[in-house]
Amino acid sequence: MPHILAIDDEPLYPRLIAIALGPKGYQVDTAPDGKRGIELARQVNPDLIITDVMMPDISGYEVIHQLRREPRFAHTPFMVLTSQSELQDKIHAFEAGADDHLTKPFDVDELAVRVAALLHRADHVAIDQATTDSYVVEEARLIAVHSLRGGTGCSTLAVNLSVGLAGLWEGPTLLVDLVLLAGQVALMLNQPLKRTWADIAQVDTADLGHELLQSITTRHDSGLYFIPAPTHPSEVETLRVGSLLACLKSLQKHYDYVVADLPHDFSELALQMLNAAEVILLMLVPEMASLRAAATALDSYARLNYPPGKIKLVLNNTFPRQGIPKDKIETALGRPISMTIPYVPDRLVEAINMGQPPLYVNPDEPVSALFEDFAFLLSKDHHKKTKPTRPSEGWKRVYRRFAARRR
């Protein structure tokens, strides 16, 4: 019997929730305020928590924030039930880590449907987490996406590349958002910020076991796993680079691929990740400032003795005209461009605003095919050279395109 906890200082709504869900086989417990709601949640470990926002002691946002920091509630579904209906209110709910937002007064049938959907999704997450807990592979291929200049499309590439790798091989792929001050991976995947890197800030490195790391890992509907950057810049100050690196080293043992969206600098974190990466994707756009930043990055890579084959240039055509031509960029930097993202601003901006990566929502359009083919080319050799026993839809698409080019 699914166990629901309803937290609300207005007695009417917990009763309505019990009336709506009780006949459908749910056990409903209630709490009259946020503090007692947190206490009761810790006692009964509910399968789903419904909370009001405006309460006399602490807000529903704070209830979610406090409970989300505890590993056992990392993947518990939270629904915000409130009279606040503005877009900004919904954004606040999702930023706090809520999975759903329902406005008072509510329709009891709609509430029941949404609760069932959240519990169904949570069941799948539990199964997936159990699978990755026992999944041990050779150490993951680490792919770092880097640029010394912001606005070049690093996060767009990291997200779509990760979705492509997860879809091609249907094995565990992890995307880590290491742009700690302003990471946008969760936004681009339209996912609430349930748990982030900030939730391990106070944990000793020796205690960073896989179970704890799984508690800050979220699964997207595409099958991709990701760890988002902290919600607020103030949370970054408590994070230790050594702890982050220890986490990433541990995570590599449980995934086929790890894609890291790096900060736009040579900070200690970025440098350590660049050292560990098998492949570095250096992003640039066709204008002089970006070209200069790319040249600086390449010079730094050379001083760090990175082999040339480790580095691949990706050109993002962010404007239609007056950009520096590709051949001149290659001449100036002394190396070829491995991938060129075409000028498709409407499609990519829409993808960011809607949180819908093109490769996930429309895999057959040209820009999606470009990301998917590039994901294949960056895959492990034994993946590329061996036809899967049960080929994924992504693999079939890539195979058809490659076959068509050979004709």
C-alpha angles and dihedrals in degrees: 000000000000112000118221127190117202118195117192136132091215106081093208097069100051087051091051090049090052090048091049098045106026096075090051093061101266124137108222124199121183137207125193098217144012100265094051089043091058091047092050092046090056090050101047104025095218122210091228135012125211115193138180117226107218109057131151099249112027129354126251088248089060091047090056093043094052096045094043089060089065113082094225090061095042093107101023108125115245123197121193112215111190146142088235107102107166121118090246090056091055090048090052090051093053092043088054089056103263119152096207142013124212124180125226128271092046137187110247093219091052090049091052093049093049093047091051091050093050092049091047091052091047090053090055091048090053091052092047092048091051089051095052091043089065097033111105119172137163108291112295122259104251115214117188122201110204144170134159090217125064123226096044096115101259095144093046090054094043093051097046093041090052092048088050094052092047091050097044098053102019088219127120113295122177129201115197121197106214095166084104099178098049111004116167104186095109090049092051090052093045091236128145117244097250098153130358141178087279090072092071095045095105096040119106114242091241090060097051096110126167093258091058092046090051088056091064093044119096127198120223120211089251089067093255119134120212143176113213130216118256118284097232130035090231089066091060092067091068095052118101120212091218091057092049092050091048089052093051092048090053094046093054089070092063103045137061092217135019118192116194122201100206133204116259096255146057095261118151091265094049092045094050091049092048089051092051097043121104090203131027117199107201110201125208140161125219100265133097100252091053092045090053091049090049091051090051091050092049091049090052091048089053091051088052088054095240110168112248091238090062092065125071125180120224118194118204113197099213096170132036103230143023093033121139107267118253095241091054091050090052091049093048094049096038096229139080126262110243098197136015120201108209125231102273103140098159093053097046096042090049089050091054095045093047096038091235116131109215093231090057102043100033112015094170099062117102099252090049091051088052093055092044095050090048090051088054092050091051093049125111115281095243089053093051095045099046124064109230117247088235107023116214122233088252092054090049092052092050092047092051092050094047091047091051091053092054093057 
